[in-house]
Amino acid sequence: MMQRIPYARQNINQDDIQTVIQVLQSDFLTQGPAVERFEQAVAAYCGAKYAVAVNSATSGLHIACMAAGLGSGDILWTSPNTFVASANCGLYCGATADFVDIDPRTYNLSVAELAEKLNRSRQQGTLPKVVIPVDFSGQSCEMKSIRELAKEYGFTLIEDASHAIGGCYQDNKVGSCQFSDMTVLSFHPVKIITTAEGGMVLTNREDLYEKLLLLRSHGITRNPAKMVGDSHGPWYYQQVDLGFNYRLTDLQAALGCSQLQRIDEFVARRQVLAARYNQALSRLPLTIPYQHPDAYSAYHLYVIRLHTGKLRKTRRQIFEELVGAGINVNLHYIPVHTQPYYQRLGFKPGDFPRAEQYYQEAISLPMYFGLTDAMQDRVIQALQEAIQ
């Protein structure tokens, strides 16, 4: 039986396994030194001052919004072309979520749409407190332009870079926070590097860093300088805020440290795979991923857009034929505003037409470090046969 090809998969080697075993044999399984080592390593790699490891990127988005002071009566804007967590994090804080339609080339949040919506919202008194651009598929948003808008309109800028560690923007690593107040990373198994589940928030601001640390672990501090009144002794702690248990374990952090040593190798292979796809698919009735000249994509995803008007088959038929051929393609993303929960909040189809049109045409092809040339050739051949 022919092996099925997943759309994404982690790559674990013996060094990764041995690193985790060493933690299992150590004194700390959680809240130990491996977490801090991982934070320091990621911060150094990305070029940021501070890093706070958490148990998922969703948790990271949540506490980033809280650190930004997002709350009841406030508004968060993000892209409709993302996983629901990018919007849900605002709702967790009691805020309202809204969306900005996508750029038709990069599928990231459109800077032009953002500028126009901000201008209208200022006149209406409905400006956002937080904007979360999403680095879709591993390609950075146009962060410099968005940062200029943040300065003009006074919103906190949280970059959702869950797809993009290992990528670059204007010669800086994604995560440097050169243009964002905070950047959130994901280490889910389908991402560039993995800690099984896990995430991280990066920032260059000490005030946000201190707040993030507090929110990650129940709002509890052992620092006498941050307590109300005097400490009772070396055992003493105080809860000074309402936080959460969003901690990453030392087992996960150790795996992350080991994976990080291969990140440039991982991204380089994804670039090669993307180039092979580009060459093989260039004559088919579809659009290959556009790459902005300011960005170097980590290529978490490789998404094609079918020219459905030129095809005899529907996108669903092509998708199902690929799955039937052993190619586990996927789809990223169903526009968040079309989800039943968000429709109950007042959104409706037609609100963000570019994202909706993109959704009707998109298919995510397999993209991961372990995808061999021969496996990729199978994907290409199956796609060619399905389209004909």
C-alpha positions in Angstrom: 0.0 0.0 0.0 1.4 3.4 -1.0 2.3 5.7 1.9 0.0 8.6 2.6 1.7 12.0 2.5 0.5 14.4 5.2 0.2 18.1 4.6 2.6 18.7 7.5 4.7 16.8 10.0 7.3 17.3 12.7 10.8 16.1 12.3 12.3 14.5 15.4 15.9 13.2 15.5 18.0 11.3 18.1 19.4 14.6 19.5 15.8 15.8 20.2 15.0 12.5 22.0 18.2 12.5 24.0 17.6 16.1 25.1 14.2 15.2 26.5 15.5 12.1 28.2 18.1 14.2 30.0 15.3 16.4 31.4 13.4 13.2 32.5 16.5 12.2 34.4 17.0 15.6 36.0 15.5 17.3 39.1 13.0 19.5 37.1 10.2 18.4 34.8 8.5 21.9 34.9 9.3 25.4 36.2 13.0 24.5 35.9 16.1 25.8 34.0 15.3 24.4 30.6 12.4 26.9 30.1 14.7 29.9 30.7 17.3 28.5 28.4 14.7 28.1 25.6 13.4 31.6 26.1 16.9 33.0 25.9 17.8 31.0 22.9 14.7 32.1 20.9 15.1 35.7 22.0 18.7 35.6 20.8 17.8 33.9 17.5 15.0 36.4 16.7 16.9 39.5 18.0 14.4 40.4 20.7 15.2 41.5 24.3 12.6 39.4 26.2 10.8 36.1 25.7 8.1 34.4 27.7 7.4 30.7 26.9 3.8 29.5 27.2 1.8 26.3 26.6 0.4 27.4 23.3 0.3 30.3 20.9 -3.3 30.8 21.8 -2.3 31.4 25.4 0.4 33.7 24.2 -2.1 35.8 22.2 -4.4 35.9 25.3 -1.8 37.2 27.7 -0.4 39.6 25.1 -3.8 41.1 24.8 -4.1 41.3 28.6 -0.7 42.9 28.8 -1.8 45.5 26.3 -4.7 46.3 28.6 -7.4 45.0 26.3 -10.7 44.7 28.1 -14.4 45.3 28.1 -15.5 48.0 25.8 -12.3 47.8 23.7 -11.9 46.5 20.1 -9.4 44.2 18.5 -8.9 43.9 14.8 -7.2 41.0 13.0 -7.3 39.2 9.6 -10.2 37.0 8.7 -7.7 34.6 7.0 -6.4 33.0 10.1 -7.1 30.4 12.7 -9.8 31.4 15.1 -7.4 32.0 18.0 -6.2 35.3 16.5 -9.7 36.7 17.1 -10.8 34.7 20.1 -8.0 36.1 22.2 -9.8 39.5 22.1 -13.1 37.9 23.2 -11.3 36.2 26.1 -10.6 39.7 27.4 -14.2 40.9 27.1 -13.4 43.0 24.0 -15.1 43.0 20.6 -13.4 41.5 17.6 -13.5 42.8 14.1 -11.6 42.1 10.9 -9.6 43.8 8.1 -9.8 42.2 4.6 -6.7 40.6 3.0 -4.2 41.7 0.4 -5.1 39.8 -2.8 -1.4 38.8 -3.4 0.0 37.9 0.0 -3.3 36.9 1.7 -2.0 38.8 4.7 -4.0 41.7 6.3 -4.2 44.5 3.7 -2.4 47.7 4.7 -4.6 49.8 2.4 -7.8 48.3 3.8 -6.4 48.9 7.4 -5.6 52.5 6.7 -9.0 53.1 5.1 -10.9 51.4 8.0 -8.9 53.3 10.6 -9.8 56.6 9.0 -13.5 55.7 9.0 -13.3 54.4 12.6 -11.6 57.5 13.9 -14.6 59.6 12.6 -17.0 57.1 14.2 -15.1 56.9 17.5 -14.6 53.1 17.1 -10.8 52.8 16.8 -9.2 49.5 17.9 -7.1 49.2 21.0 -5.2 46.2 19.6 -4.4 45.1 16.0 -3.1 41.6 15.3 -1.7 41.1 11.8 -1.1 37.5 11.0 2.1 36.4 9.1 0.1 33.9 7.0 1.9 30.8 5.7 5.2 32.1 7.1 5.4 35.4 5.2 5.7 38.5 7.2 3.0 41.2 7.0 4.1 44.7 5.9 5.0 45.5 9.5 6.7 48.8 8.9 3.7 50.3 7.3 1.4 48.9 9.9 3.7 50.3 12.6 3.4 53.7 11.2 -0.4 53.4 11.4 -0.1 52.2 15.0 1.8 55.4 15.9 -0.8 57.6 14.1 -3.9 55.9 15.6 -2.5 54.7 18.9 -3.2 51.0 18.9 -1.0 48.3 20.4 0.5 46.1 17.6 0.7 42.3 18.4 2.2 40.3 15.5 0.8 36.8 15.2 3.9 35.1 13.8 2.7 31.5 14.6 3.6 30.5 11.0 6.8 32.5 10.7 9.7 31.8 13.0 12.8 31.4 10.8 11.5 33.9 8.3 12.8 37.5 7.9 11.3 40.9 7.2 13.6 43.8 5.9 16.7 41.8 6.9 15.5 41.3 10.5 14.3 38.0 11.9 10.6 37.6 12.4 10.2 38.1 16.2 12.7 40.9 16.5 9.8 43.2 17.5 11.4 46.0 15.6 7.9 47.1 14.4 5.6 45.4 16.9 5.0 45.7 20.6 4.8 41.9 21.0 5.2 39.0 18.6 3.6 35.6 19.3 5.1 32.3 18.0 3.8 28.7 17.8 5.6 25.5 18.3 2.8 23.1 17.4 4.0 19.9 15.6 3.0 21.2 12.1 5.0 24.4 12.6 8.6 25.2 11.7 10.0 23.8 15.0 8.0 22.0 17.7 7.7 21.6 21.5 4.7 19.3 20.9 2.3 22.0 22.1 3.8 25.4 23.0 4.2 29.0 22.1 6.2 32.2 23.1 5.6 35.9 23.3 8.5 38.2 22.4 8.9 41.9 23.2 11.5 44.6 23.6 9.5 46.4 26.4 10.4 45.5 30.0 6.9 46.6 31.2 5.2 44.2 28.9 7.7 41.4 29.8 7.0 41.8 33.5 3.3 41.7 32.9 3.5 38.6 30.7 5.5 36.7 33.3 2.9 37.5 35.9 -0.1 36.5 33.7 1.6 33.3 32.7 1.5 31.9 36.2 -1.6 32.8 38.1 -0.7 36.4 38.7 1.6 35.3 41.5 4.9 36.9 42.4 7.7 36.0 44.8 9.4 39.3 44.3 9.1 41.4 47.5 9.4 44.6 45.5 6.1 43.7 43.7 4.2 42.7 46.9 1.7 44.6 48.9 3.2 45.1 52.3 6.1 43.1 53.7 7.1 39.6 52.8 6.4 37.0 55.6 9.6 35.0 54.8 11.4 33.1 52.0 8.3 30.8 51.5 6.0 33.8 50.8 4.2 34.7 47.6 1.3 36.9 46.7 -1.3 36.9 43.9 -1.3 40.5 42.7 -3.2 39.9 39.4 -5.6 37.4 37.9 -3.4 35.2 35.8 -3.5 31.7 34.4 -1.5 28.4 34.3 -0.1 28.9 30.9 3.4 27.5 31.7 5.5 25.4 29.4 7.2 22.3 30.8 10.9 21.7 30.9 10.4 18.6 28.7 8.9 20.8 26.0 11.4 23.5 26.4 14.3 21.1 26.0 12.8 19.7 22.8 12.4 23.3 21.6 16.1 24.1 22.3 17.2 21.1 20.4 14.8 21.8 17.5 16.0 25.5 17.3 19.5 24.3 16.4 18.1 23.1 13.1 15.7 25.9 12.3 17.7 27.4 9.5 18.1 23.9 7.9 14.3 23.4 8.2 13.5 26.7 6.6 16.1 26.3 3.8 14.5 22.9 2.8 11.1 24.5 2.8 12.4 27.2 0.4 13.7 24.5 -1.9 10.4 22.6 -1.8 8.6 25.9 -2.6 10.9 26.6 -5.6 10.2 23.0 -6.9 6.5 23.6 -6.6 6.7 27.0 -8.3 8.6 25.5 -11.2 6.4 22.4 -11.6 3.0 24.2 -11.2 3.7 27.4 -13.1 1.8 26.3 -16.3 -1.3 25.0 -14.5 -4.5 27.0 -14.1 -3.7 28.1 -10.6 -1.9 30.9 -8.7 1.3 30.0 -6.8 2.2 31.9 -3.6 3.4 35.5 -4.2 6.5 36.5 -2.2 6.8 40.1 -1.1 10.3 41.6 -1.8 10.6 42.7 1.8 10.0 39.2 3.2 11.8 35.9 3.4 9.1 33.3 4.1 9.5 30.4 6.5 7.0 28.6 4.3 4.9 27.0 7.0 2.3 26.5 4.3 2.3 26.3 0.5 -1.1 27.4 -0.7 -2.3 27.4 -4.3 -5.4 29.2 -5.6 -7.3 27.3 -8.3 -8.6 29.2 -11.3 -11.9 27.6 -10.7 -13.5 29.4 -13.7 -11.1 27.6 -16.1 -11.6 24.1 -14.5 -14.1 21.4 -15.3 -14.1 20.3 -11.7 -14.9 22.0 -8.4 -12.3 22.8 -5.8 -14.0 20.1 -3.6 -13.7 17.5 -6.3 -10.0 18.2 -6.8 -9.4 18.2 -3.1 -11.1 14.8 -2.7 -9.3 13.3 -5.6 -6.0 14.3 -4.0 -7.0 12.8 -0.7 -8.1 9.6 -2.6 -4.6 9.5 -4.2 -3.0 9.4 -0.7 -2.2 13.1 -0.6 -3.5 14.6 2.6 -3.9 18.2 1.4 -5.6 20.8 3.7 -7.2 24.2 3.6 -6.1 27.3 5.4 -8.4 29.1 6.3 -12.1 29.2 6.6 -12.7 33.0 7.1 -13.2 33.5 10.8 -16.2 35.8 10.4 -18.1 33.1 8.5 -18.0 30.7 11.5 -21.4 30.2 13.2 -20.1 31.7 16.5 -19.0 34.9 14.8 -22.2 35.1 12.7 -24.1 35.0 16.0 -22.0 38.1 16.9 -23.3 39.9 13.8 -20.9 39.0 11.0 -22.2 37.7 7.7 -20.9 36.3 4.4 -19.9 39.2 2.1 -18.4 41.3 4.9 -14.8 40.6 3.8 -15.1 39.5 0.1 -11.4 39.1 -0.6 -10.9 36.5 2.2 -14.1 34.7 1.1 -13.0 34.5 -2.5 -9.6 33.3 -1.5 -11.3 30.6 0.6 -13.3 29.3 -2.4 -10.1 28.7 -4.4 -7.4 27.7 -1.9 -5.7 24.3 -1.2 -2.7 23.8 1.0 -0.2 21.3 -0.5 2.1 19.2 1.6 5.0 21.2 3.0 7.4 20.0 5.7 11.1 19.3 6.2 10.8 15.5 5.7 9.0 15.8 2.4 11.4 14.1 -0.1 11.7 15.1 -3.8 10.1 11.8 -4.7 7.1 12.4 -2.4 6.7 15.9 -3.7 6.8 14.6 -7.3 3.8 12.4 -6.3 2.0 15.4 -5.0 2.6 17.3 -8.2 1.6 14.4 -10.5 -1.6 13.8 -8.5 -2.5 17.5 -8.7 -1.9 17.6 -12.4 -4.1 14.5 -12.9 -6.8 15.9 -10.7 -6.9 19.2 -12.5 -7.0 17.7 -16.0 
